[in-house]
Amino acid sequence: MLTYLAKRLLEMIPTLFGITLISFLIIHLAPGKPTDALSEMNPKMTPEARERLEKYYGLDKPVMVQYGLWLKRIVRLDFGESFSMDRRPVMQKIWDTKQPITERRLFITFMLNLMAMIIILLIAIPIGISSATHQHTLFDKITTTTVFVGFAMPSFWLALLLMLLFGVYLDWLPISGLKSMNYDALPFWGKVIDRVRHLVLPLFVVAFGSLAADSRYMRSSMLEVIRQDYVTVARAKGLSEKAVIYRHAFRNALLPLITLIGLSVPGLIGGSVIFENIFGIAGMGQLFFNGVMARDYPLIMAILTIGAFLTLLGNLLADVGYMLADPRIRTGQ
Amino acid sequence: MKRTVFLSALILLTLIITGCRQRNTGTAGSDVKNGDDNPAYGDAIIEGTIGEPSNLIPMLASDSASHAVSGLIFNGLVKYDTDLSITGDLAEFWDISPDGLVITFHLRKGVRWTDGAEFTADDVLFGYRTIIDEKTPSAYKEDFLQVKKAEVLDRFTFRVTYDKPFAPALTSWGSLVILPKHLLEGKDITKSDMTRDPIGLGPYKLSKWVSGQELLLESNRDYFEGRPYIDHYIYKVIPDPATMFLELKTGGIDMMGLTPIQYTKQTDTAFFRENYRKYRFPAFQYTHLAFNQKHPWFSDKRVRQAIAFGIDKKEIVDVVLFGLGSPATGPYVPNTWPYNPHVKKYEYNPEMARQLLREAGWQDTDGDGIVDKDGKPFQFTILTNAGNALRKNTATIIQWRLEKIGIKVDIRTVEWSTFINQFIDKKRFEAVLLGWSIGLDADQFDIWHSTKTKEKELNFISFSNAEVDELLEKGRRTFDLEKRKKAYFRIQEILADEVPYIFLYVPDATPIVHARIRGIRPTPIGISYNLPKWYVPKILQRHTMVP
């Protein structure tokens, strides 16, 4: 087991190296330079001034040299400084140590996604199980339709409609942001309630849009399992239907979900641009999108590298999880 | 167990729903009795902003969000008055030598940075040295590289000397170069704390900046023009325009810029009339259709004029801007001093357009509705940047109008960075639809002078006219307003005749502000110039801030 882990971890190094190299080259292939934003149709910008800026950012060197310099920094875990006008270290943008932890971008996105993931699993798993055990019933049809409506509906549109209803007409919930203007003056429970009130709409919109995948996986995996011989045996033993489904079938049906959860690890830090923009949430998606638009190479590279690392790690965790959960894989049969 | 869970869920839900029934439904408008409407200190104004500022040192930032905020924190030596004349700000007055080469600024005494240090001429010299330093990545260097010598005569007198008279020189001494020397000397300005936590001397000071969410500014009680009435100015970052409008509706923000449709339709309700005031004034920008002068078809003046006659500017203003703008006739905003109202106007005239095309040899010989010459149909592409709906709609109307005079137009939108690098810089375009922000000074040397046509330079259409070159030079080399005016008037006549651009429209800026905020006086330079004088009458004050 340990040798297996060590081997897998070692394999990650060249993969990660390859990913960063390709990402770096592709980013530099995109037309445009970080200096464009600074000189955007500015009548006071002469070519000489532009050259000075490019030199300042080290953009006058060949791409491979730039990559080498980047790599040299990255092995010390230094992601460098952002090319945007504020020139802050990239890590400060992602994880701003000057702000309370709840205001740091990575934390915001991570917590939102984690909460969303838990909610999705809590709803999707029961839906999946019930629609498998009640296949082709009215319940199955209604849930299937509902989750697909959620899947198909553009999230920005749903978000706007809900904001209009709950924010403007009913005046029940706040529209954007994650806390109120007077947040700091609130007592502890007031703060908790304020947070929850701000989270209701964003979490609902994310969860509603993502129920389909997980519940359908759960349903099909459950359908497969309840046709297995051991389920028939369990029933034949005279076990109650509840025990059959939840003790015998459910556990085995959960296996594919391990892969699914493993794959969603990188998603935990990559926020959705549309969703974050609509709700005015300062998360990673926004940061990444703005970074791409401004051709902020160090920032883009940092987020891509972290994302790549987490993807590889997620895969590894899924495999390990499988090994722990499934004796057939563990013993290599 | 189940019951408890259900009960707590119910309680939580009730709390959530009832928690925020605090919306101020009292109307802010007209029901204040006379006499209660006196200026009072207090309250806060919350402005919605799409973009987050990046850097609050003015010389390091080039985005409008940064300048909007730093404009409240820093002042300049001079500023524009409401009639666009130049007036003193941190400089009480100034002298210009008769040859126009030396400007001596006499600074206001007793102005303090918000950390208590006194503002002196050394701060100005330090700011100047910083901006021309090649280690400072500033987009605004050029005006300052024209300076031959800058010196401090005494604590409150600062003098600059130029090689040649340079008219934009005076106005360049705005807030770009005023920096606190005692805090920044010997430090790398790009890494300084000042970029996110500046010490200024303007009407407001920054007290909190939560990345991606909000900036909280607090009034500077020792501001040299008097303490601003409104205690707090808050920028709330809301990247989505639709969300921002909903926030406005619920009172989450007090002020935002409206789109044309929001201004004319969505805010035309009793609720908005009662609770908000809308303002409207020409923005300092114009949108135009520019032709590549090197393209064989567009090098013929008659073709350019024909297209100008074939476009109905009034219609574009009415349809695209819902009437919130005015047709442009040249590169200046109407009612400002360089604007020449008496130039060739090109009223919509398709007959004239067709005739001019015929004269230039373009005729529909094969009867397909498109004019042709030497067997080639007149078909060209209007290129514009993606993500700007106003420009795309404008291009679509032009496409439809030009079809009527037998010209087929394709429209292509390209992402900004690609647009500039692959098409504008390489001059790979036939016509582009773009906008210019107009500086408050009339000098447009970089846009029209024939030497400014190299890659990355701004005369990317390769416009070249000897008389315009000469007039541009004349206009920037004198401080005499009458002489400058004459030069710029003539330039506009030539541009109107030559049609290198078709000047399409000057849009209006359309901000909306909550009605409880008083003291706003619209002028040609907008509404925000007297922000420290805005106030909320005591009984209408809404926000109290915990320090």
HADDOCK unambig.tbl for C-alpha pairs under 7 A between the chains (distance, minus, plus):
assign (segid A and resid 31 and name CA) (segid B and resid 417 and name CA) 6.62 0.50 0.50
assign (segid A and resid 31 and name CA) (segid B and resid 418 and name CA) 5.13 0.50 0.50
assign (segid A and resid 31 and name CA) (segid B and resid 421 and name CA) 6.51 0.50 0.50
assign (segid A and resid 32 and name CA) (segid B and resid 417 and name CA) 4.82 0.50 0.50
assign (segid A and resid 32 and name CA) (segid B and resid 418 and name CA) 5.65 0.50 0.50
assign (segid A and resid 32 and name CA) (segid B and resid 421 and name CA) 5.70 0.50 0.50
assign (segid A and resid 36 and name CA) (segid B and resid 417 and name CA) 6.62 0.50 0.50
assign (segid A and resid 38 and name CA) (segid B and resid 62 and name CA) 5.68 0.50 0.50
assign (segid A and resid 38 and name CA) (segid B and resid 139 and name CA) 6.57 0.50 0.50
assign (segid A and resid 39 and name CA) (segid B and resid 139 and name CA) 6.39 0.50 0.50
assign (segid A and resid 43 and name CA) (segid B and resid 446 and name CA) 6.08 0.50 0.50
assign (segid A and resid 43 and name CA) (segid B and resid 458 and name CA) 6.73 0.50 0.50
assign (segid A and resid 44 and name CA) (segid B and resid 139 and name CA) 6.88 0.50 0.50
assign (segid A and resid 44 and name CA) (segid B and resid 140 and name CA) 5.94 0.50 0.50
assign (segid A and resid 44 and name CA) (segid B and resid 142 and name CA) 6.10 0.50 0.50
assign (segid A and resid 45 and name CA) (segid B and resid 139 and name CA) 5.94 0.50 0.50
assign (segid A and resid 46 and name CA) (segid B and resid 457 and name CA) 6.54 0.50 0.50
assign (segid A and resid 47 and name CA) (segid B and resid 456 and name CA) 6.06 0.50 0.50
assign (segid A and resid 47 and name CA) (segid B and resid 457 and name CA) 6.55 0.50 0.50
assign (segid A and resid 53 and name CA) (segid B and resid 137 and name CA) 5.95 0.50 0.50
assign (segid A and resid 85 and name CA) (segid B and resid 54 and name CA) 5.90 0.50 0.50
assign (segid A and resid 85 and name CA) (segid B and resid 55 and name CA) 6.10 0.50 0.50
assign (segid A and resid 85 and name CA) (segid B and resid 60 and name CA) 6.55 0.50 0.50
assign (segid A and resid 85 and name CA) (segid B and resid 61 and name CA) 5.92 0.50 0.50
assign (segid A and resid 86 and name CA) (segid B and resid 54 and name CA) 5.29 0.50 0.50
assign (segid A and resid 86 and name CA) (segid B and resid 55 and name CA) 4.89 0.50 0.50
assign (segid A and resid 86 and name CA) (segid B and resid 195 and name CA) 6.73 0.50 0.50
assign (segid A and resid 87 and name CA) (segid B and resid 190 and name CA) 6.46 0.50 0.50
assign (segid A and resid 87 and name CA) (segid B and resid 191 and name CA) 6.93 0.50 0.50
assign (segid A and resid 168 and name CA) (segid B and resid 246 and name CA) 6.92 0.50 0.50
assign (segid A and resid 168 and name CA) (segid B and resid 249 and name CA) 6.84 0.50 0.50
assign (segid A and resid 168 and name CA) (segid B and resid 250 and name CA) 5.87 0.50 0.50
assign (segid A and resid 172 and name CA) (segid B and resid 17 and name CA) 5.00 0.50 0.50
assign (segid A and resid 172 and name CA) (segid B and resid 18 and name CA) 6.87 0.50 0.50
assign (segid A and resid 172 and name CA) (segid B and resid 20 and name CA) 6.74 0.50 0.50
assign (segid A and resid 173 and name CA) (segid B and resid 17 and name CA) 6.75 0.50 0.50
assign (segid A and resid 175 and name CA) (segid B and resid 247 and name CA) 6.59 0.50 0.50
assign (segid A and resid 185 and name CA) (segid B and resid 546 and name CA) 6.67 0.50 0.50
assign (segid A and resid 193 and name CA) (segid B and resid 16 and name CA) 6.36 0.50 0.50
assign (segid A and resid 197 and name CA) (segid B and resid 16 and name CA) 5.68 0.50 0.50
assign (segid A and resid 277 and name CA) (segid B and resid 239 and name CA) 5.15 0.50 0.50
assign (segid A and resid 277 and name CA) (segid B and resid 240 and name CA) 5.45 0.50 0.50
assign (segid A and resid 278 and name CA) (segid B and resid 239 and name CA) 6.95 0.50 0.50
assign (segid A and resid 278 and name CA) (segid B and resid 240 and name CA) 5.16 0.50 0.50
assign (segid A and resid 278 and name CA) (segid B and resid 243 and name CA) 6.08 0.50 0.50
assign (segid A and resid 280 and name CA) (segid B and resid 238 and name CA) 4.95 0.50 0.50
assign (segid A and resid 280 and name CA) (segid B and resid 239 and name CA) 6.02 0.50 0.50
assign (segid A and resid 282 and name CA) (segid B and resid 212 and name CA) 4.79 0.50 0.50
assign (segid A and resid 282 and name CA) (segid B and resid 213 and name CA) 6.19 0.50 0.50
